[in-house]
Amino acid sequence: VQLVESGGGSVQTGGSLRLSCAASSSRFTFRNYCMGWFRQAPGKEREAVARIDSDGSTSYANSVLGRFTISQDNAKNTLYLQMNSLKPEDTAMYYCAARFTMRARDCPNIATTTPYSYAYWGQGTQVTVSS
């Protein structure tokens, strides 16, 4: 599975961005994968931001709850992260990730998600929020 992110950029506090992650594989379908967005700021560990399971159920980190929305377009094999009300502390490299799952309940919730929960990663897209 190849994942390619896009949509990052520089915005001011309160602005919005929408990240995209295009998944390519001859047999890829969101029905068999748990998808997640992670971010990593300089000097910090990579942290889970949001995830969506194969049934479409979502889970968010407390720091982005109510501001970020994860979604997917099955026809386009594309994962999205809509980010609103951005803050300087949201500045980071953002990565999408995929985990093969046979059942939706095998997709870990944010609270138990670590980078090791996912096997496939994109190259990342930079988000910078200025005050």
Protein Blocks (a to p, Z undefined) as FASTA:
>chain_A
ZZddehiacddehiacddddddddfkbcfklcccddddddehiacddfbdcdfkopacdd
fklgokaccdddfklopacdddehiafklgccddddddddfbfklpccfklgcfklpcbd
cebjaddddZZ
